[in-house]
């Protein structure tokens, strides 16, 4: 039994998301929620929201509570990069890359 939640086109780099998701991978859902609640990163709010969505999907589909779930898979992939310009001296333009990412969270039942 596995439930998942995806969020696409997050306006944050993959590197910032991976710093957070590497800490909660493989943990129980309750432990992961407690860790994310007290992390100082903004990416932790995004991961926590998606984790709660995956738990809600598991509750709807299979009737399983968060106590018997664990984070089986969690990964972040690169998405589209928006190219923007920043005006500089003497009429020049420097390019700025606004990177985005996708986040996937899968939770599974620990009791089998």
C-alpha positions in Angstrom: 0.0 0.0 0.0 1.5 3.3 -1.1 0.1 6.8 -1.4 1.8 9.8 -3.0 1.6 13.5 -3.4 3.3 15.7 -6.0 3.9 19.4 -6.3 5.2 20.8 -9.6 6.9 24.1 -10.5 8.0 25.1 -7.0 9.8 28.4 -7.2 12.9 27.1 -5.4 16.1 25.4 -6.5 16.4 21.6 -6.2 19.5 22.0 -4.1 17.6 23.8 -1.3 14.8 21.2 -1.4 17.3 18.2 -1.3 19.0 19.6 1.8 15.7 19.1 3.6 14.4 15.9 2.1 17.6 14.0 2.7 16.9 14.4 6.4 13.4 12.9 6.4 13.9 10.0 3.9 13.1 6.7 5.4 11.8 8.0 8.7 8.3 7.4 10.1 5.8 10.1 9.2 5.4 11.3 12.8 9.1 11.7 13.2 9.4 13.4 9.8 6.6 15.9 10.7 8.3 16.8 14.0 11.6 17.3 12.2 10.1 19.5 9.5 8.2 21.6 12.0 11.4 22.8 13.7 13.7 23.1 10.7 14.6 26.8 10.0 14.4 26.4 6.2 11.5 27.6 4.0 11.9 24.4 2.0 10.8 22.5 5.1 7.3 24.2 5.0 6.9 23.0 1.4 8.0 19.4 2.2 5.8 19.4 5.3 2.8 20.5 3.3 3.4 17.7 0.7 4.0 15.1 3.4 0.6 16.0 5.0 -1.0 15.7 1.6 0.4 12.2 1.1 -0.8 11.2 4.5 -4.3 12.6 3.7 -4.3 10.6 0.5 -3.4 7.4 2.4 -6.2 8.1 4.9 -8.7 8.6 2.1 -7.6 5.6 -0.1 -6.7 3.0 2.5 -8.0 4.3 5.9 -4.5 4.3 7.4 -3.4 6.9 10.0 0.0 8.6 10.2 1.2 6.4 13.1 1.6 3.4 10.8 3.1 5.2 7.8 6.7 5.9 6.8 8.3 8.0 4.1 9.2 5.3 1.6 10.3 7.6 -1.3 10.9 11.3 -1.5 12.7 13.1 -4.3 13.1 16.5 -6.0 13.6 16.9 -9.7 14.6 20.0 -11.8 11.8 21.8 -13.6 11.8 24.7 -16.1 14.3 27.5 -15.7 13.1 31.0 -16.3 15.6 33.3 -17.9 15.4 36.9 -16.7 17.6 39.9 -17.2 19.2 42.3 -14.7 20.1 45.7 -16.0 23.7 46.7 -15.4 25.9 49.7 -16.2 26.4 51.1 -19.7 23.3 49.5 -21.1 24.4 45.9 -20.5 22.1 43.1 -19.3 23.2 40.2 -17.0 21.2 37.1 -17.2 19.5 35.6 -14.1 18.3 32.0 -13.9 15.2 31.5 -11.9 15.2 27.8 -11.2 12.1 25.7 -10.3 11.6 22.1 -9.2 9.1 19.3 -8.7 8.7 17.4 -5.4 7.3 13.9 -5.0 6.5 12.3 -1.6 5.5 8.6 -1.3 4.4 7.1 2.0 3.8 3.4 2.7 2.5 1.2 5.4 5.0 -0.2 7.9 2.8 -3.1 9.1 2.8 -5.9 6.5 
